[in-house]
Amino acid sequence: MNPEELKKARNADLYGSLAAMQRAGELARQTAIQTNTAIVIVQDGKLVRIPAEQLRKQRDSNE
């Protein structure tokens, strides 16, 4: 489901799942930065490893 479909969901749990996944992703990034480890995401159907240093740069540029 895409974000627009989730907004129209009748089930409150399904509607809230997008925000929960976003919070979980942010927490994973914070943990990776604190422990100096990488995270692995799927981007355009491919596994991509993002090292802690790159996560720090992304975080700092967003502040």
DRENLUM-638908 format. One record per atom (N, C-alpha, C): residue in three letters; x, y, z. Coordinates in steps of 0.05 Angstrom, whole numbers, padded with zeros to 5 digits, always signed. Example, Ala and Ser with C-alpha at 12.3 -4.5 7.8 and 13.67 -1.06 7.14 Angstrom:
2
ALA+00264-00114+00156 ALA+00246-00090+00156 ALA+00264-00066+00156 SER+00257-00045+00142 SER+00273-00021+00143 SER+00258+00001+00157 
REM end
This chain:
63
MET+00017-00024+00000 MET+00000+00000+00000 MET+00018+00025+00000 ASN+00008+00045-00013 ASN+00023+00070-00013 ASN+00011+00089+00009 PRO+00025+00111+00015 PRO+00015+00129+00036 PRO-00013+00139+00032 GLU-00021+00144+00007 GLU-00048+00154+00002 GLU-00069+00133+00009 GLU-00063+00108+00002 GLU-00082+00086+00008 GLU-00084+00082+00038 LEU-00061+00085+00052 LEU-00062+00082+00082 LEU-00078+00104+00095 LYS-00078+00128+00084 LYS-00093+00150+00095 LYS-00123+00145+00093 LYS-00131+00129+00073 LYS-00160+00123+00069 LYS-00169+00098+00083 ALA-00150+00084+00096 ALA-00156+00059+00109 ALA-00177+00062+00131 ARG-00195+00043+00133 ARG-00216+00044+00153 ARG-00206+00033+00180 ASN-00186+00016+00179 ASN-00175+00004+00203 ASN-00155+00024+00215 ALA-00159+00032+00239 ALA-00142+00052+00252 ALA-00113+00041+00255 ASP-00110+00015+00260 ASP-00083+00004+00262 ASP-00068+00006+00236 LEU-00081+00000+00214 LEU-00069+00002+00188 LEU-00062+00031+00182 TYR-00080+00050+00188 TYR-00075+00078+00184 TYR-00050+00087+00199 GLY-00047+00078+00224 GLY-00024+00087+00240 GLY+00002+00072+00234 SER+00001+00052+00217 SER+00025+00036+00212 SER+00046+00051+00198 LEU+00039+00070+00180 LEU+00059+00085+00166 LEU+00076+00102+00185 ALA+00063+00116+00204 ALA+00077+00132+00224 ALA+00094+00114+00241 ALA+00084+00091+00248 ALA+00100+00072+00265 ALA+00125+00063+00250 MET+00123+00057+00225 MET+00146+00048+00209 MET+00166+00071+00206 GLN+00156+00096+00204 GLN+00175+00118+00202 GLN+00190+00123+00228 ARG+00175+00120+00250 ARG+00188+00122+00276 ARG+00209+00100+00280 ALA+00203+00076+00272 ALA+00221+00053+00275 ALA+00246+00058+00257 GLY+00243+00069+00234 GLY+00266+00075+00216 GLY+00284+00096+00229 GLU+00272+00116+00240 GLU+00288+00137+00253 GLU+00303+00126+00277 LEU+00290+00109+00293 LEU+00303+00097+00316 LEU+00326+00079+00307 ALA+00323+00064+00285 ALA+00344+00047+00274 ALA+00368+00064+00265 ARG+00362+00087+00253 ARG+00384+00105+00245 ARG+00399+00116+00270 GLN+00384+00124+00290 GLN+00397+00134+00315 GLN+00414+00113+00328 THR+00404+00089+00329 THR+00419+00066+00341 THR+00444+00061+00325 ALA+00442+00061+00299 ALA+00466+00056+00282 ALA+00487+00078+00286 ILE+00478+00102+00289 ILE+00497+00124+00294 ILE+00511+00120+00321 GLN+00495+00114+00341 GLN+00506+00110+00368 GLN+00526+00087+00370 THR+00520+00066+00355 THR+00537+00042+00357 THR+00557+00040+00334 ASN+00558+00061+00317 ASN+00576+00062+00295 ASN+00574+00038+00276 THR+00549+00030+00271 THR+00544+00008+00252 THR+00528+00019+00229 ALA+00525+00002+00209 ALA+00509+00010+00185 ALA+00481-00001+00187 ILE+00464+00011+00170 ILE+00437-00001+00167 ILE+00435-00010+00138 VAL+00417-00028+00133 VAL+00413-00039+00106 VAL+00384-00033+00099 ILE+00380-00020+00076 ILE+00353-00013+00067 ILE+00349-00025+00039 VAL+00324-00026+00030 VAL+00318-00033+00002 VAL+00312-00007-00012 GLN+00327-00002-00033 GLN+00323+00023-00049 GLN+00322+00015-00079 ASP+00300+00021-00091 ASP+00297+00013-00120 ASP+00300-00017-00124 GLY+00291-00033-00104 GLY+00292-00062-00106 GLY+00319-00074-00100 LYS+00339-00058-00092 LYS+00365-00068-00086 LYS+00372-00062-00057 LEU+00388-00081-00045 LEU+00397-00076-00017 LEU+00420-00056-00018 VAL+00417-00036+00000 VAL+00437-00015+00001 VAL+00446-00012+00030 ARG+00473-00013+00034 ARG+00484-00010+00061 ARG+00492+00019+00065 ILE+00482+00031+00087 ILE+00488+00059+00093 ILE+00504+00059+00119 PRO+00530+00067+00117 PRO+00547+00067+00141 PRO+00539+00090+00160 ALA+00547+00087+00185 ALA+00541+00106+00206 ALA+00550+00134+00198 GLU+00573+00137+00186 GLU+00584+00163+00179 GLU+00565+00178+00159 GLN+00554+00163+00140 GLN+00536+00175+00121 GLN+00510+00183+00135 LEU+00501+00166+00154 LEU+00477+00173+00170 LEU+00481+00198+00186 ARG+00505+00201+00197 ARG+00511+00226+00213 ARG+00510+00250+00194 LYS+00521+00248+00170 LYS+00520+00270+00151 LYS+00492+00277+00144 GLN+00475+00257+00139 GLN+00447+00262+00132 GLN+00433+00275+00155 ARG+00438+00266+00179 ARG+00425+00278+00203 ARG+00434+00307+00206 ASP+00459+00312+00204 ASP+00470+00339+00207 ASP+00460+00358+00186 SER+00456+00349+00162 SER+00446+00366+00140 SER+00416+00373+00144 ASN+00402+00356+00158 ASN+00373+00360+00163 ASN+00368+00378+00187 GLU+00388+00383+00203 GLU+00384+00400+00227 GLU+00386+00429+00221 
REM end
